[in-house]
């Protein structure tokens, strides 16, 4: 894989709308650990340990992203893809932007 530096203003997988950050995510459930893998097909690839059963996968995603952006879980909303691996998630008033948003990320 090539390592690319992607500036926030050129990223396709997220956009800022006033005080809300919109993320386009592809989720891999049942992973060995929760982690950001990189960008794949213009979506942020996220591995989550939870299984996609009875909303547990979505809860795991919300928990993980809330911690990354240092916001309460109630500040995150799944806008699209609640029953899909491809999701659109809104993060209201993120307190921090994690290093993986502005640093080197892998593109697959």
GUMAR-28920 format. One record per residue (C-alpha): residue number from 1; residue in one letter; x, y, z. Coordinates in Angstrom, 2 decimals. Layout:
REM residues N
rec k:NUM&r:A&x:X&y:Y&z:Z
...
This chain:
REM residues 108
rec k:1&r:X&x:0.00&y:0.00&z:0.00
rec k:2&r:X&x:1.11&y:3.52&z:-0.68
rec k:3&r:X&x:1.24&y:5.94&z:2.19
rec k:4&r:X&x:-0.38&y:9.23&z:1.31
rec k:5&r:X&x:-0.65&y:12.44&z:3.20
rec k:6&r:X&x:-4.18&y:13.69&z:2.87
rec k:7&r:X&x:-4.99&y:17.23&z:3.92
rec k:8&r:X&x:-8.35&y:17.64&z:5.66
rec k:9&r:X&x:-9.65&y:19.97&z:2.95
rec k:10&r:X&x:-8.98&y:17.39&z:0.23
rec k:11&r:X&x:-10.46&y:14.36&z:1.99
rec k:12&r:X&x:-13.53&y:12.70&z:0.51
rec k:13&r:X&x:-14.33&y:10.61&z:3.58
rec k:14&r:X&x:-15.22&y:13.55&z:5.81
rec k:15&r:X&x:-16.60&y:17.05&z:5.61
rec k:16&r:X&x:-17.36&y:19.84&z:8.05
rec k:17&r:X&x:-20.85&y:21.37&z:8.15
rec k:18&r:X&x:-20.85&y:24.27&z:10.62
rec k:19&r:X&x:-20.03&y:22.67&z:14.01
rec k:20&r:X&x:-20.69&y:19.09&z:12.83
rec k:21&r:X&x:-18.20&y:16.69&z:11.28
rec k:22&r:X&x:-19.67&y:14.15&z:8.83
rec k:23&r:X&x:-17.69&y:10.90&z:8.41
rec k:24&r:X&x:-18.07&y:8.30&z:5.65
rec k:25&r:X&x:-17.01&y:5.00&z:7.21
rec k:26&r:X&x:-16.60&y:1.36&z:6.23
rec k:27&r:X&x:-16.75&y:-0.93&z:9.27
rec k:28&r:X&x:-15.11&y:-4.31&z:9.71
rec k:29&r:X&x:-16.83&y:-6.01&z:12.68
rec k:30&r:X&x:-15.44&y:-8.79&z:14.89
rec k:31&r:X&x:-11.87&y:-7.47&z:14.67
rec k:32&r:X&x:-9.19&y:-8.33&z:17.21
rec k:33&r:X&x:-9.10&y:-4.69&z:18.37
rec k:34&r:X&x:-10.76&y:-1.33&z:17.73
rec k:35&r:X&x:-8.68&y:0.73&z:15.32
rec k:36&r:X&x:-8.61&y:3.03&z:12.33
rec k:37&r:X&x:-7.01&y:1.18&z:9.43
rec k:38&r:X&x:-6.87&y:3.88&z:6.76
rec k:39&r:X&x:-8.93&y:4.93&z:3.77
rec k:40&r:X&x:-10.44&y:2.44&z:1.35
rec k:41&r:X&x:-12.77&y:3.32&z:-1.54
rec k:42&r:X&x:-13.11&y:6.90&z:-0.29
rec k:43&r:X&x:-14.27&y:5.77&z:3.17
rec k:44&r:X&x:-12.47&y:5.67&z:6.48
rec k:45&r:X&x:-11.95&y:2.00&z:7.35
rec k:46&r:X&x:-12.66&y:1.22&z:10.98
rec k:47&r:X&x:-12.18&y:-2.14&z:12.70
rec k:48&r:X&x:-14.45&y:-2.83&z:15.67
rec k:49&r:X&x:-14.35&y:-5.80&z:18.04
rec k:50&r:X&x:-18.13&y:-5.90&z:18.49
rec k:51&r:X&x:-20.30&y:-8.19&z:16.37
rec k:52&r:X&x:-23.04&y:-6.61&z:14.23
rec k:53&r:X&x:-25.81&y:-8.19&z:16.31
rec k:54&r:X&x:-28.69&y:-6.33&z:18.00
rec k:55&r:X&x:-27.00&y:-2.95&z:17.56
rec k:56&r:X&x:-23.81&y:-3.96&z:19.40
rec k:57&r:X&x:-21.63&y:-3.08&z:16.41
rec k:58&r:X&x:-23.12&y:0.41&z:16.14
rec k:59&r:X&x:-22.71&y:0.92&z:19.89
rec k:60&r:X&x:-19.04&y:-0.04&z:19.57
rec k:61&r:X&x:-18.52&y:2.43&z:16.74
rec k:62&r:X&x:-20.16&y:5.26&z:18.69
rec k:63&r:X&x:-18.14&y:4.43&z:21.81
rec k:64&r:X&x:-14.86&y:4.34&z:19.86
rec k:65&r:X&x:-15.47&y:7.56&z:17.92
rec k:66&r:X&x:-16.72&y:9.43&z:21.00
rec k:67&r:X&x:-13.45&y:8.59&z:22.71
rec k:68&r:X&x:-11.38&y:9.63&z:19.66
rec k:69&r:X&x:-13.12&y:13.02&z:19.35
rec k:70&r:X&x:-13.47&y:13.45&z:23.14
rec k:71&r:X&x:-17.21&y:14.07&z:23.05
rec k:72&r:X&x:-20.16&y:12.44&z:24.84
rec k:73&r:X&x:-21.70&y:9.50&z:22.97
rec k:74&r:X&x:-24.87&y:11.57&z:22.60
rec k:75&r:X&x:-22.95&y:13.91&z:20.25
rec k:76&r:X&x:-22.69&y:11.15&z:17.62
rec k:77&r:X&x:-25.49&y:10.15&z:15.27
rec k:78&r:X&x:-25.64&y:7.48&z:12.58
rec k:79&r:X&x:-27.19&y:9.37&z:9.68
rec k:80&r:X&x:-27.17&y:6.48&z:7.20
rec k:81&r:X&x:-26.21&y:2.80&z:7.18
rec k:82&r:X&x:-27.44&y:1.65&z:10.59
rec k:83&r:X&x:-27.73&y:-1.89&z:9.18
rec k:84&r:X&x:-24.82&y:-1.69&z:6.74
rec k:85&r:X&x:-21.04&y:-1.79&z:6.92
rec k:86&r:X&x:-20.97&y:1.55&z:5.09
rec k:87&r:X&x:-22.12&y:4.31&z:7.41
rec k:88&r:X&x:-22.43&y:8.08&z:7.52
rec k:89&r:X&x:-21.86&y:9.39&z:11.03
rec k:90&r:X&x:-22.22&y:12.92&z:12.39
rec k:91&r:X&x:-19.97&y:14.13&z:15.20
rec k:92&r:X&x:-21.35&y:17.30&z:16.78
rec k:93&r:X&x:-18.81&y:19.82&z:18.12
rec k:94&r:X&x:-15.70&y:17.60&z:18.17
rec k:95&r:X&x:-13.34&y:18.74&z:20.92
rec k:96&r:X&x:-10.25&y:17.39&z:19.17
rec k:97&r:X&x:-9.38&y:16.12&z:15.72
rec k:98&r:X&x:-7.41&y:12.88&z:16.09
rec k:99&r:X&x:-3.96&y:12.59&z:14.51
rec k:100&r:X&x:-5.26&y:10.02&z:12.03
rec k:101&r:X&x:-7.43&y:12.73&z:10.43
rec k:102&r:X&x:-4.56&y:14.99&z:9.46
rec k:103&r:X&x:-1.50&y:12.75&z:9.42
rec k:104&r:X&x:-0.34&y:10.01&z:7.14
rec k:105&r:X&x:-3.00&y:7.44&z:6.40
rec k:106&r:X&x:-2.96&y:4.33&z:4.28
rec k:107&r:X&x:-5.06&y:4.16&z:1.18
rec k:108&r:X&x:-6.19&y:0.77&z:-0.08
